[in-house]
Amino acid sequence: MKKEIKHIVFLVIPDATLLDIAGPYEVFSQALECIRANETEADCIYKLHTLSINKKKNISTSSGVAIRCLENITTVDYPIDTLIIPGVPNSKIEEYKLSGSVLKWICNQSVKVRRLCSVCTGSFFLADAGVLSNKKVTTHWEKCNLLSNNYPDIEVDDNPIFIKDGNIYTSAGISSGMDLALALVEEDMGKSFALDVARQMVLYLKRPGSQSQFSSVLTHQKIDYLPIQEICSWIQEHLHEEMTVEELSVRASMSTRNFARVFVRETGITPGKYIYKLRIEAACRYLVDTRLSLKEIAVLSGLGSSDNMRKIFLKYIKISPAEYRNNFYTTKFIVESNKKN
């Protein structure tokens, strides 16, 4: 039976971030290898294209590495299935503008393609093209406020690593483009197939789009105010214990009201939310790095029971703890198996 061809197109713009293109491209390339290796199982096959915005064939990325394009936006004579728009380095995005003709082309494609995607600051180009109005999107956390301020009709969420709204997919920092690409492959081929792709690339399958861009542990390492820094370190070591804001303020030798105010100033969130995030992150690490039972992990991370942990994961991470372990434990298991052989 003849397979349906899905044309996956990467728009290559001058000074684009190399990994914004190369990362997702390699995911689809590996998927293509897996399709060829399991010829009878897939209903479709990918054809990958690098497309320039002008007639130049060699386009330099921000790192200086050039990408060769055999086509440009005026020569496309096939139906694009998935169009992926890369970003440029954060330091350049405020001044970087695509021409009106390129933005018009992107806008026209948005109503034709099955999926229109951006990686990192590529979301700014989708916004410039007028295709993100009334959409929920994300971008690199450092530029979320800029995107929101420049385009008040867009709902910008600085937390997820990628978001789908209709046929528009936006992703966060550079590496999240690979997470998004794996999610797209899973949409097309199913989870088992996407897992095979991730295994071949020695990647975790797959960070769910709802996973946070931030690590609370890394956040508290940047705190300058010593009393709050010490409290954050103490919290990290006592997650399995019950703790209240009142108790923490006493430990910090501060009034409860002042402690809460200073904590928000230093971390950006309330003590309660901070503890909650740390507990979820701790549970995630236990799920990936240990063989402890779900009940043991719930207790150690301070999430109470396995049932309560499941409810929290479904609400905030959108998958169950068991699914999270299955997704993220894969690479570790492969490494351990290889060591034994």
C-alpha angles and dihedrals in degrees: 000000000000113000123231112248115229111197110215109195128195115197107217112206124182113271093011116159105266097222091051085070105024096048099055090035091058091049091055091042091054089046088055090053090051091050091052091047091052098036099164097049104060123073093200141033130213127237113193126211135185109206126194124209092228138020094281112114101197112057119188117223125212090268092055095251110128125222117211116227121193092186139040135201092270095055101052108127101164134072110268112224099184125015117195121197117197127209134231126235114294091245091061104040098087092059100030116103132176117218121265091248092055092047090049089051091052090048092051091049092051091073094043106045125077092225131020113191139182130196120212111315090004084096088075090062091050088050091049088051090055097240099117101063111136090001128129108234145160137209137169107324091236091061101038094099091049092051092047093048094047094046111032091174090067123083105223120196114192096193113065123074090224139001133201119207113170107311092335119101121185126182136195129229124003100277092048088075087073091050089051092048090052089050090052091050089050090052089054103037108018134253097285092056092046089050089056089052091050091049092052089052093042089238131141111254107247145338104208114237090245093061111117123257088217137069115212089206091058090045094058091049088066095054113116100190104091100210092055092041090055092047091051090051090048092050090051090056096044104043091127090062129080112252136176133199089245092056092046092050091053090050089052091048091238136117114263093245095048092044092054091048095048092044091056090046092053101039105023094235138069120269090249094054091044092055090046092053092047091052092051091047091048091051090051091053093048090050092053102036103037142043092225117139120257089250092054092047092050090054096044093048093046095245093123113221132015089247091055091046090052092052091049093049093049090050100045107021097028095227133077123258089250092054090046090053092048092050099045102032093063100088093043090052092050091051092049091048092050091051091055094050 
